[in-house]
Amino acid sequence: MTIPELSAEIGGIFLGSVQVLWEGKAPSAIQKDQVYGSQAITPTGFSEDAQADLTVHGGEEKAIHHYAEDHYAAWLREGHMVQGTMPAAFGENITTTGLTEENLCIGDILRLGTATVQISQGRQPCWKLGRHTGNEKMPYLFQKTGRTGWYYRVLESGAVEAGGRISLIERRHPKWSVLRVTRARLTRRVSTDDAEILAELPDLAVGWRQAFARMAAGEAKEDTAARLLGSN
C-alpha cells in the first residue's frame, strides 16, 4: 500500500514534573516546559517527563502526547484561549505543523528522531485541562472539535530534539483516522458495525477497544463526570 508522504519538523519538546497545582486537588504533571537538546525516549515516553496518576495518564499506551500547533490559531480565533497562548498550553510533549488528527490514523508508525513510535489512541480530555488553560469549558470543547491530539506507544527507544523530524513510515489502518476514531470514542456516536471493528482493531489501545466492545454490545451511556468534572 502506498502511504502518504507525511513529515514534519519538531517545533518543540515539553516535559514536566509532578506538582500540586490547585489547592484541594490531586497533584498533576500537566504543566510542561520547553526543553532543549537531545531527549531520550524510553518505552514509557521521554525519560525526563513525569505523570502524576498512571491509571489515567502515561504508561506504554500513552507514552508521548503529540499536539498539532496548527490548532492554536483556531483556538485563538474562536476566543477560547487568550492571545499569546503558546505550546504546550494543553500539556503536550511535542508539537508540529502539518500533522493533524485528520491526516494521521490509528496504528500509524512514525520515526521520531531515532525512535519508532505508533499512534495508539486519541486523547480523552479531563477536568485538569480546564484548570490548566483557565477555560473550564476546554474539556468539552476538545470533545466537540476533535482537536485533542493523540498518543504514541514506543516501539523502539531512541532520542529526538527540537528541530528534528517525525515522519510516517507505515500506515496500517487507512480508514481509521485519529479524528474519526476519537470522535466515535468521545461522542459514542458510532454504528454497531464500526464499534465491532474498532473493538478488534489490534493497534488501538486496549482501553479503547474495550470501550468500543461495550458500545457494540449496546451500552449507550458512559459516566464521564469524574473525568470531566473531577472527583479530587
C-alpha positions in Angstrom: 0.0 0.0 0.0 1.3 3.5 -0.9 1.5 5.7 2.1 1.3 9.5 2.0 4.5 11.4 2.4 3.9 13.0 5.8 6.8 14.5 7.7 7.2 17.5 10.0 9.8 19.3 12.0 9.5 19.0 15.7 8.6 22.6 16.8 9.1 22.0 20.5 9.6 19.3 23.2 7.9 19.9 26.5 8.4 17.9 29.7 7.1 18.2 33.2 7.3 17.1 36.8 4.5 16.2 39.3 3.3 19.3 41.1 0.5 20.5 43.4 -1.1 23.0 41.0 -4.5 23.5 42.6 -5.4 23.6 46.3 -7.5 20.7 47.4 -6.9 18.8 44.1 -4.6 15.9 43.3 -1.1 16.6 42.0 -0.6 16.8 38.3 2.2 16.9 35.7 0.1 18.7 33.1 2.4 21.7 33.3 5.0 21.1 30.6 8.0 23.3 30.0 10.1 23.6 26.9 13.4 21.7 26.9 16.4 21.8 24.6 18.9 19.4 23.3 18.6 15.7 22.7 15.9 14.0 24.8 15.9 10.2 25.4 12.7 8.3 24.6 12.0 5.1 26.5 9.1 2.6 26.3 7.1 4.8 28.7 8.0 8.1 26.9 10.6 10.8 27.5 12.9 9.8 30.2 12.7 13.3 31.9 8.9 13.5 31.8 6.5 12.5 34.5 2.8 11.8 35.0 1.0 12.0 38.4 -1.6 9.3 38.0 -0.6 6.4 35.9 -4.1 5.0 35.9 -5.2 7.7 33.5 -2.0 9.3 32.1 1.2 7.9 30.8 2.2 4.3 30.6 3.1 2.4 27.5 -0.1 3.1 25.6 0.1 6.9 26.3 3.8 7.4 26.4 4.0 10.6 24.4 1.3 13.2 23.7 1.5 15.0 20.3 -0.5 18.1 19.6 -0.8 20.0 16.3 0.4 23.5 16.6 -1.9 24.2 13.6 -4.9 24.2 16.1 -3.6 27.1 18.2 -4.8 29.7 15.6 -8.3 28.3 15.7 -8.5 28.3 19.5 -7.3 32.0 19.5 -9.6 33.0 16.6 -12.6 31.4 18.4 -11.8 33.3 21.6 -11.3 30.1 23.7 -7.7 31.0 24.6 -6.1 34.3 25.5 -3.9 36.0 22.8 -0.3 35.0 23.1 -1.1 31.4 24.2 1.8 29.1 23.1 2.5 25.4 23.1 2.4 23.5 25.5 -0.8 25.0 26.8 -2.6 21.6 26.6 0.2 19.7 28.4 1.5 18.1 25.2 5.0 16.7 24.9 5.7 17.5 21.2 4.2 19.9 18.7 4.5 20.1 14.9 2.8 21.9 12.0 1.2 19.8 9.2 0.3 16.7 11.1 -3.2 16.5 12.4 -6.0 14.2 13.6 -7.3 14.3 10.0 -4.3 13.1 8.1 -3.0 10.6 10.7 -4.5 7.2 11.5 -4.7 4.8 14.4 -1.8 2.4 14.1 0.4 4.7 12.0 4.1 4.1 12.7 6.4 7.0 12.6 10.1 7.7 13.0 10.5 10.2 15.8 14.2 11.3 15.7 15.9 7.9 16.2 12.9 6.3 17.9 10.0 4.5 16.4 6.5 5.2 17.7 2.9 4.2 16.9 -0.3 6.0 17.3 -2.3 4.2 19.9 -5.3 6.4 20.6 -6.6 10.0 20.8 -6.8 12.0 24.0 -9.7 11.9 26.4 -9.7 15.4 28.0 -10.3 15.7 31.7 -11.1 18.5 34.2 -7.4 19.3 34.6 -7.3 20.6 31.1 -9.9 23.2 32.0 -8.0 24.3 35.1 -4.7 24.4 33.3 -5.9 26.5 30.4 -8.1 28.8 32.5 -11.1 27.8 30.4 -13.4 25.4 32.3 -15.2 24.5 29.0 -12.0 23.3 27.4 -12.6 19.5 28.1 -16.0 19.8 26.4 -14.5 21.9 23.5 -11.8 19.3 22.9 -14.6 16.7 22.6 -16.7 18.9 20.3 -14.0 19.9 17.9 -11.9 16.7 17.9 -8.8 18.8 18.3 -7.5 16.6 21.0 -4.0 15.5 19.9 -3.0 11.8 20.1 -0.8 9.4 22.0 2.1 7.2 20.9 3.3 3.9 22.2 7.1 3.5 21.7 8.1 0.6 19.5 11.8 1.3 19.5 13.6 3.6 22.0 15.8 6.4 20.8 16.2 10.2 21.1 14.9 13.4 19.4 15.5 17.1 19.8 13.5 20.2 18.7 14.3 20.8 15.0 14.5 17.1 14.4 11.9 15.3 12.3 9.0 13.0 12.7 7.9 11.0 9.5 5.3 8.5 8.7 6.9 5.2 7.7 3.9 2.7 7.8 0.1 3.0 7.6 -1.9 0.0 8.8 -5.5 1.3 9.0 -6.1 4.0 6.4 -9.9 4.0 7.1 -9.5 4.9 10.7 -8.2 8.5 11.1 -7.4 9.7 14.6 -10.2 12.2 14.2 -12.8 9.6 13.2 -11.9 7.2 16.0 -11.6 9.8 18.7 -14.9 11.3 17.8 -16.5 7.9 17.9 -15.0 7.2 21.3 -15.8 10.6 22.9 -19.3 11.1 21.5 -20.3 7.4 21.4 -22.0 8.1 18.1 -20.9 5.1 16.2 -22.6 2.3 14.4 -22.7 -1.2 15.8 -20.7 -2.4 12.9 -18.0 0.2 13.3 -17.9 -0.4 17.1 -17.4 -4.1 16.5 -14.5 -3.4 14.1 -12.8 -1.0 16.5 -13.2 -3.4 19.3 -11.0 -5.8 17.4 -8.6 -3.2 15.9 -5.2 -4.6 17.1 -3.3 -1.3 17.1 -5.9 0.6 19.1 -5.2 0.9 22.8 -6.7 -1.8 24.9 -8.9 0.5 27.0 -10.4 2.0 23.8 -11.0 -1.4 22.3 -12.9 -2.4 25.5 -15.0 0.7 25.3 -15.9 0.0 21.7 -16.8 -3.6 22.7 -19.2 -2.2 25.3 -20.8 0.1 22.6 -21.1 -2.8 20.2 -22.9 -4.7 22.9 -25.4 -1.9 23.3 -24.1 0.1 26.2 -25.1 3.6 25.0 -24.2 5.5 28.2 -21.0 6.2 30.0 -20.4 8.1 33.2 -17.9 10.8 32.4 -18.5 13.0 35.5 -15.3 12.1 37.3 -13.2 12.7 34.2 -14.8 16.0 33.1 -15.7 17.5 36.5 -13.0 16.0 38.8 -13.6 14.0 41.9 -10.5 15.1 43.8 
